[in-house]
Amino acid sequence: MKIKAIFNRDGGTFRTTDMEAYATEVEEVFHAAGHQIEIATVSGDDMGDVLEKTAGRDDLDAMIAGGGDGTISAAAGVAWKNGMPLGIVPAGTMNLFARSLKLPLDIYQVLPVLANGRIIAADIGSVDGRAFVHQFSMGLHARMVRYRNSYDFASRWGKIRASTRAAVNVIFNPPEFSIDFHIDGVREHRDISALSVSNNHFGANALMYADDVTGGRLGFYTAPPLKPSGVAKLATDIIRGKFRESALITETSASEIELHFPKKRRGINCVLDGELVPLKGDVSLRIHPGELKLLVGKDEAPAA
């Protein structure tokens, strides 16, 4: 195959990596597997433009994006809309989509897996047309990310410490809001503290990522209004990998979800694949089964 790899030098692990030496390693691994490969190492600000230009080329068989979850999510959206197969090099803090794909989380170990891999048809979600590969969330998670982003950190471990501090603060100040939703023909109203919509249902793991991205369904999860003790109980369930089994969580499967917020609030936010995003109003979520072409390991692809 002819492939182009684009690496975000500002993303996670790459910030402390000798990118020239890494590019040499990438070339050697892919050439040994019989591929032609171009490599571009760019700043985070330039990733969007380079991804768009790469995905629009008709002389490539696939592209590879390297960076954190935000970079991977953006690359997946571009690849999806252009029909370009995508491989990912996980270089972030959590690397949740790479975990779903059962890829090695080491930026060197993942290379031979991709170079000797295969292309599968995976699912991708969208929020008002904007792609997501992992999760859309509101409430507890959005407040935690907002708190975390207000703290200073400059490393992976600094981000983890900031996230822990933010989580503690959310326990003592949980949000509460109302939603009306329409799911596959069913309408309902709920008062909640948390809402999550996942690209396929979460597996039994503490990090809340899907074990399979080919199931063709959204997971829809809500938690009722919670006091600090309830938030602490939910956090304990998550840490134990028991999120879906928690008595505080209501789970539904869906292909389409419409969200309406009857009590309009200023500054309402969601988290989209780890990035805090402001919401302007009602929200439409969809899953697009098999529309994202992914380069994964031969033996490590999600089960069909």
Wavefront OBJ file of the C-alpha trace (Angstrom):
o trace
v 0.000 0.000 0.000
v 0.930 3.630 -0.399
v 0.416 5.374 2.939
v 0.970 8.779 4.453
v 1.563 9.148 8.205
v 0.874 12.438 9.971
v 2.152 12.858 13.529
v 1.124 15.612 15.936
v 4.429 16.603 17.523
v 2.513 18.516 20.226
v 0.527 15.448 21.244
v 1.354 13.519 24.409
v 4.243 11.085 23.987
v 5.481 12.810 20.828
v 6.375 15.945 22.777
v 9.273 14.078 24.384
v 10.129 11.827 21.419
v 12.985 12.307 18.960
v 10.652 12.609 15.992
v 13.422 12.373 13.403
v 14.551 9.032 14.828
v 10.943 7.909 15.131
v 10.242 8.729 11.478
v 13.253 6.631 10.480
v 11.852 3.714 12.486
v 8.440 4.111 10.832
v 10.015 4.052 7.376
v 12.045 0.941 8.118
v 9.090 -0.990 9.539
v 6.693 -0.148 6.729
v 9.226 -0.618 3.957
v 10.076 -4.044 5.383
v 6.374 -4.931 5.130
v 6.305 -3.891 1.464
v 4.639 -0.493 1.766
v 5.500 2.942 0.459
v 5.149 5.567 3.165
v 5.390 9.334 3.441
v 5.806 10.950 6.853
v 4.855 14.419 8.054
v 5.475 15.665 11.577
v 3.439 18.797 12.165
v 2.211 21.049 14.956
v -1.201 20.560 16.507
v -2.405 23.758 14.842
v -1.531 22.369 11.401
v -2.955 18.870 11.869
v -6.406 19.712 10.531
v -5.177 21.117 7.224
v -2.681 18.303 6.657
v -5.270 15.634 7.450
v -7.772 17.173 5.026
v -5.230 17.407 2.215
v -4.034 13.861 2.810
v -7.519 12.355 2.936
v -8.398 14.085 -0.327
v -5.561 12.483 -2.282
v -6.463 9.768 -4.783
v -2.971 8.253 -4.954
v -3.010 6.910 -1.373
v -4.394 3.637 -0.077
v -4.506 4.719 3.578
v -3.310 7.320 6.030
v -2.011 7.055 9.585
v -2.548 9.655 12.305
v -0.523 9.835 15.497
v -1.383 11.801 18.619
v -3.758 11.919 21.567
v -7.463 11.101 21.618
v -8.393 14.541 20.262
v -6.064 14.128 17.283
v -7.320 10.607 16.602
v -10.940 11.728 16.780
v -10.304 14.570 14.325
v -8.439 12.240 11.969
v -11.269 9.702 12.090
v -13.796 12.378 11.177
v -11.738 13.469 8.182
v -11.083 9.874 7.090
v -14.777 8.993 7.405
v -16.008 11.913 5.325
v -13.418 11.230 2.619
v -13.655 7.424 2.594
v -9.944 7.092 3.418
v -8.776 4.082 5.486
v -7.129 5.189 8.738
v -4.503 3.702 11.012
v -3.720 5.234 14.395
v -0.598 5.585 16.515
v -1.699 6.191 20.128
v 0.431 8.919 21.688
v -1.987 10.410 24.217
v -2.840 9.998 27.879
v -5.722 7.523 27.740
v -5.701 6.299 24.105
v -9.248 5.000 24.455
v -9.981 4.309 20.794
v -6.700 2.417 20.424
v -7.774 0.280 23.392
v -11.076 -0.461 21.647
v -9.112 -1.568 18.581
v -6.829 -3.712 20.776
v -3.747 -1.954 19.436
v -0.466 -1.781 21.383
v -0.302 1.487 23.298
v 3.448 1.874 22.752
v 4.259 4.108 19.765
v 6.989 1.715 18.618
v 5.221 -1.587 19.223
v 2.165 -0.477 17.265
v 4.156 0.026 14.053
v 4.630 -3.618 12.972
v 1.019 -4.334 13.927
v -0.202 -1.658 11.527
v 2.363 -2.460 8.849
v 1.220 -6.088 8.778
v -2.429 -5.394 9.484
v -5.685 -5.371 7.588
v -8.522 -2.937 6.924
v -11.885 -3.447 8.624
v -15.225 -1.651 8.379
v -15.905 -0.053 11.781
v -18.624 2.177 13.180
v -18.405 5.888 13.883
v -20.785 8.197 15.724
v -21.775 11.749 14.943
v -23.180 14.735 16.861
v -24.940 17.134 14.499
v -22.643 15.799 11.775
v -19.426 16.066 13.805
v -17.734 12.706 14.203
v -16.819 10.941 17.417
v -15.159 7.563 17.846
v -15.454 7.104 21.595
v -17.973 9.150 23.566
v -20.265 12.165 23.813
v -20.980 13.128 27.421
v -22.592 15.814 29.562
v -22.971 16.565 33.232
v -20.419 15.024 35.615
v -17.812 14.315 32.935
v -18.116 17.736 31.296
v -17.801 19.486 34.649
v -14.738 17.396 35.511
v -13.043 18.268 32.214
v -13.867 21.949 32.703
v -12.275 21.851 36.149
v -9.263 19.934 34.823
v -8.705 22.413 32.019
v -8.559 25.240 34.569
v -5.484 23.691 36.205
v -1.943 24.004 34.893
v -0.218 20.823 33.692
v 2.509 20.164 31.135
v 2.919 16.397 31.089
v 0.956 13.155 30.941
v 1.301 12.658 34.692
v 0.412 16.276 35.288
v -2.800 15.745 33.326
v -3.605 12.631 35.362
v -3.069 14.541 38.617
v -5.237 17.404 37.353
v -7.959 14.919 36.378
v -7.880 13.349 39.834
v -8.155 16.755 41.502
v -11.029 17.706 39.197
v -12.855 14.445 39.920
v -12.683 15.102 43.668
v -14.076 18.610 43.172
v -16.974 17.284 41.077
v -17.930 14.852 43.830
v -18.674 17.814 46.104
v -20.371 19.896 43.386
v -22.347 17.588 41.087
v -24.475 19.125 38.316
v -28.175 18.506 37.771
v -30.181 19.241 34.626
v -33.230 18.135 32.638
v -33.398 16.485 29.234
v -36.123 15.384 26.855
v -34.948 12.673 24.504
v -36.266 10.741 21.547
v -34.618 7.358 20.965
v -35.654 5.161 18.040
v -39.298 6.231 18.351
v -39.483 6.447 22.165
v -39.819 9.809 23.925
v -38.965 10.407 27.581
v -38.051 13.132 30.077
v -35.417 12.726 32.772
v -33.718 14.817 35.426
v -30.089 13.709 35.538
v -26.563 14.420 36.742
v -24.769 12.610 33.925
v -25.304 11.487 30.354
v -23.027 9.527 28.043
v -23.464 8.268 24.494
v -20.831 5.814 23.288
v -19.824 4.508 19.875
v -20.959 0.939 20.692
v -21.568 -0.103 24.270
v -18.862 0.216 26.906
v -17.146 -2.972 27.942
v -16.409 -4.195 31.458
v -13.401 -1.963 32.069
v -12.591 0.928 34.372
v -11.729 3.317 31.530
v -15.138 3.000 29.870
v -14.301 2.147 26.271
v -16.031 -0.198 23.841
v -14.662 -3.699 23.398
v -16.041 -3.840 19.857
v -16.566 -1.002 17.369
v -18.496 -3.066 14.822
v -21.750 -3.666 16.727
v -23.703 -0.931 14.950
v -25.353 0.591 18.063
v -24.931 3.588 20.336
v -24.825 3.046 24.073
v -26.996 5.598 25.934
v -26.318 5.986 29.662
v -27.819 8.331 32.257
v -27.447 8.784 36.012
v -30.193 10.436 38.109
v -29.604 13.588 40.178
v -26.820 12.686 42.586
v -25.630 13.959 45.944
v -21.906 13.783 46.772
v -22.333 10.308 48.270
v -23.975 9.104 45.054
v -21.183 10.542 42.899
v -18.624 8.818 45.125
v -20.527 5.520 44.765
v -20.655 5.898 40.978
v -16.930 6.722 40.856
v -16.229 3.557 42.862
v -18.310 1.487 40.432
v -16.376 2.962 37.503
v -12.999 2.273 39.109
v -14.082 -1.333 39.701
v -15.084 -1.689 36.038
v -18.734 -2.031 37.088
v -20.121 1.083 35.393
v -22.734 -0.761 33.341
v -23.770 -2.846 36.364
v -24.172 0.150 38.667
v -27.624 0.638 40.168
v -27.173 4.353 39.433
v -26.924 3.865 35.654
v -29.746 3.393 33.176
v -28.521 1.897 29.875
v -30.274 1.898 26.510
v -29.217 0.844 23.017
v -29.955 3.142 20.078
v -29.179 3.999 16.486
v -30.476 7.594 16.648
v -30.876 9.949 19.611
v -32.397 13.432 19.758
v -31.675 15.503 22.881
v -33.645 18.584 23.912
v -32.914 20.747 26.945
v -36.190 22.213 28.246
v -34.470 24.535 30.705
v -32.077 26.582 28.635
v -28.809 27.347 30.377
v -25.897 29.533 29.457
v -22.532 27.932 29.013
v -23.799 24.369 28.561
v -20.948 22.089 27.512
v -20.387 18.551 26.350
v -17.266 16.435 26.071
v -16.617 14.954 22.651
v -13.808 12.383 22.622
v -12.126 14.129 25.536
v -12.509 17.688 24.229
v -14.771 20.223 25.954
v -17.197 21.642 23.374
v -19.926 24.287 23.890
v -23.468 23.341 22.883
v -25.734 25.835 21.158
v -29.011 23.953 21.528
v -30.657 20.624 20.781
v -28.460 17.731 19.708
v -28.840 14.905 17.181
v -26.651 11.822 17.543
v -26.303 8.988 15.040
v -24.240 5.876 14.525
v -22.907 5.078 11.060
v -22.304 1.317 10.928
v -19.295 0.156 8.939
v -18.573 3.592 7.458
v -15.128 4.103 9.032
v -12.363 2.073 7.384
v -9.639 1.235 9.889
v -6.188 -0.292 9.616
v -5.848 -2.715 12.537
v -3.813 -5.753 13.484
v -4.480 -9.014 11.635
v -5.225 -10.922 14.801
v -6.180 -8.037 17.048
v -9.158 -6.601 15.177
v -12.448 -6.309 17.096
v -14.644 -9.355 16.756
v -17.349 -9.068 14.091
l 1 2 3 4 5 6 7 8 9 10 11 12 13 14 15 16 17 18 19 20 21 22 23 24 25 26 27 28 29 30 31 32 33 34 35 36 37 38 39 40 41 42 43 44 45 46 47 48 49 50 51 52 53 54 55 56 57 58 59 60 61 62 63 64 65 66 67 68 69 70 71 72 73 74 75 76 77 78 79 80 81 82 83 84 85 86 87 88 89 90 91 92 93 94 95 96 97 98 99 100 101 102 103 104 105 106 107 108 109 110 111 112 113 114 115 116 117 118 119 120 121 122 123 124 125 126 127 128 129 130 131 132 133 134 135 136 137 138 139 140 141 142 143 144 145 146 147 148 149 150 151 152 153 154 155 156 157 158 159 160 161 162 163 164 165 166 167 168 169 170 171 172 173 174 175 176 177 178 179 180 181 182 183 184 185 186 187 188 189 190 191 192 193 194 195 196 197 198 199 200 201 202 203 204 205 206 207 208 209 210 211 212 213 214 215 216 217 218 219 220 221 222 223 224 225 226 227 228 229 230 231 232 233 234 235 236 237 238 239 240 241 242 243 244 245 246 247 248 249 250 251 252 253 254 255 256 257 258 259 260 261 262 263 264 265 266 267 268 269 270 271 272 273 274 275 276 277 278 279 280 281 282 283 284 285 286 287 288 289 290 291 292 293 294 295 296 297 298 299 300 301 302 303 304
